[in-house]
């Protein structure tokens, strides 16, 4: 729950470097636990925010992924 809050805060503040750094371990941990759907969403978030400029990020798509992640993690 805390990691989701931190990720939501980073996305809201357009801190995409932080978003990618949060998504990476969340992806790895989820995959190890067999939460494949969560890992896939985290991977997509990481890929959309890693090594990109702020102008390159599709905010709507990223917000949708965050909602999906929050929904599936409940």
Secondary structure, 3 states (H helix, E strand, C coil): CHHHHHHHHHHHCCCHHHHHHHHHHHHHHHHHCCCHHHHHHHHHHHHHHCCCCHHHCCHHHHHHHHHHHHHHHC
